Amino acid sequence: ELGAKWGSTDYSNNEFYISYGKKIPFNLAFGVTTKIEYQTAGEINNSLNTSGFGIDAGLMWRNSIGRSFLNGWSVGFTFMNLVEPKLKLGDETDVIYGEYRIGLSKLQPIGMANAVQIAFDYHKNKYQNAVMNFGARYKYRNFSSLMVGMADNTPTFGASLDYKNYSLNYTFGNPNSEAVTFSATHRISFSMKLGLTRDQLFQIAEQKRIERERELVEQTR
């Protein structure tokens, strides 16, 4: 019967990540992320569960030479699901297909401790049309951030709190892509960085470059 209620079910999707990144010569940096996708569906006492393994990889170039308008621009390329996770709930196997992304961002310091960052993103996989995204972030004293943007033609926003190598993030969005039919989503994540951060590594590399240039100048005198 049309409109009849047949019952209800529970569904959950969890992701676990381990990432590694490293700066290499020519202002380049690369990173690799391994991840486990875990899904459950059905009633509590009669649920199905599955898991799948995937790998993401990326490469980024950042201009840190000089003090012109071009300083602070970054260009990045990522291939998500280079190894595609395969999830089987029941008799059907779902594959999370590979997707490539190309991004461009600009970080503009404001004063001594604040900054504004803008970013553009283009991404596509073999079963969806290309999508352009836009975002902006205001960072306050390396402690907190506010973010707004447009993702899949819908507005999003978020906030984060940072303390040393720990970060707590919240994002809100209403997915409206060809592959997603869920309503508005709230996402909370906690991350811990091991070793120096990317910005700290860039600062160390820049300081070494300045010191090397000073040494060369003194040697020519």
N, C-alpha and C positions, 0 to 999 in steps of 0.2 A: 504494500500500500504506500502510495506516494506521501512522503512526510512522516512516515512512521519511525519511531525511535527503536533501533535494534539493540542498543546497548552502548557501552563506552569502553575505551581501552587506553592504556598508558603507553607513552613512547618517550624515550630519552636518547640523546646522542652526546657522547663525550669524546674529547680529543686530548691526547697526551703528547707533549713535544719534548724533544731534546735537540738543541741547536748548537752549532759551532760556527764561528766567524773569524776571519783573519785578514789583516791588512797586508797587501802585497805591493810591490813597486808600482810606480807610475800613478800614484793616488788611487789605486784600485783596491777593492775589498771584495772577498767572496764569502759565501756562507752556505751551509747545508743544514737542513732540518729533517730529522727522522720523526715519524709520528705514528701513533696507534689510534685508529678510529674504533669506537666501541658503541654499539647500538643495542637497545632492548626495546621490545614491543610486546604488548599483550597484558593480560591480567597479572596481578602480583604472584598468584600461586600457579600460573600457567603461562609463563612468559618465554619468548624466544630471545636469544642474544647472539651477537656475532661480533667479530673484530676483524680489522684489516690493517695492513702495514703499508705506509707510504713514505716517499722522500720528496722534499722540495729542495731546489738549489737556486742560487742567485749570484749576480755580479753587479757591483756598483762602482761608479767613478765619481769622485768629488773634487771640484776645483777649489783649491785652497792657496792659489798663487796670486799675490798682489792684493790690492785693496780696491779694485774696481767693482763695478756692478756685477761682473761675472763671478766674483768671489762668493762662495757659499752655495753655488748651484750644484746639484747632484743629478746624475742620470743612472737609472738602474734597470736591470732586466732579471726577471725571475721566471722559473718554470715550475709551477706547482703540480704536484703529483707526477713528477718525473718517473717514479715508481707508483703506479696507480693502486690505491687501496681497493680491495674486493670484499664486499660485505654480502653475506648470505643469510637472510631471514626466511626460514621455511624453504620452499623449493626454488625461489628466485634469487639470482646473484646480481647485485648492483655493483657497478664499477664507477668510482669517482674519477672521471676522465681528466687527463692532463690539460693544463691551461697555462698560457704564457701571459706575462704582464710586462709592460714597458712604462716606466714612471719618470717624472721630472719634478724636482722640488727645489725650493729656494729658502734658505734660512737667513733671516735678517735680524741681527741683534738690535735691541732697543736698550740704550743705557748700558749699565755694567752687568746686569744679571738677567734681564728679560729678553725675550725674542719672539718673533712671529715667523711661522713657517707656512708656506703654501705648497700644494702638491697637486699634480695632475697624473691620472692613471688611465692607461688603455689596456684592456684585457679581452681575451677571446679563447674559446675552445672550439673543438670541431663540430659541436652540436648547437652552439648558440651564436647569435649575432654579436659583433664587437660592441663593447660598452666603454663609455668614457666616464670617469669619476673625477670629482674635485673635492679638495679638503683644505682646511686652514686650522692652524693650532697656535694658541697663545700660551707661551711658557713663562711662568712667574718664578723667578729666583731658583731655578733648578729644583723646585719643590712640588709644584702643581701645574697642571695644564688643563685648558678648555679647548674642545675640538668641535667644529661644525663642518658639514660637507654635504655632497650629493652623491649617492651611490645607487646605481640602477634607476636613475631618474626620480629618486625619493630622498627627502632630507634625512640626515642623521646627525647625532650629536653625542658627545662623550666627555669624560673627565678622568684625570689620573692624579694620583699622589705618589711621589717618589721620595725615598729616603735611602741614601747611600746606594747599595746595589739591589734594593727592593722596590717593587713597583706594584701598585694596585690600580686597576683600570676598570672603567664602566663605559659601555657604549649602548646606544639605543638606535634601532632602525626598524623600518617596515619594508622587508624585502619584497620586490615586485619584479623579479626576473622571470625568464621563461621556465626555469627549473625549480623555482621555489613558490609554494602555495601557502606557506604559513603566514600567520598574522604577525603583528609587531613583536620584536624580540628584544630582550634585555640580556646583555652579556657582561659577566664579571670575570676578570682574570687576575691572577697573581703571578708575578715572575721574579726570579732571582738571578742576577748576573754574576757569573764567576770570572774573576780577573778584572782587568781594566775595561771600562766601557769604550764604545766606538769613538765617542767624542774625545775621551782622554787619550786614546791612541793617536788620533789625528793631531791633537795638541802637542803630544810628545814628538811626533814626526816633524811637525812644523817648527818646533823649537830646535830640533837637531839640524834642520835645514838652515835656519837663521845662524846658528852657531858655526856651521860649516862655511857659510858664505863669509862670516866675519873672519874666520881663520884664513881663508883664501885671500881676502883683502889685505890682512896683515902680512902675509907671506910675500905679496907683491910690492910692499913698501921698501 
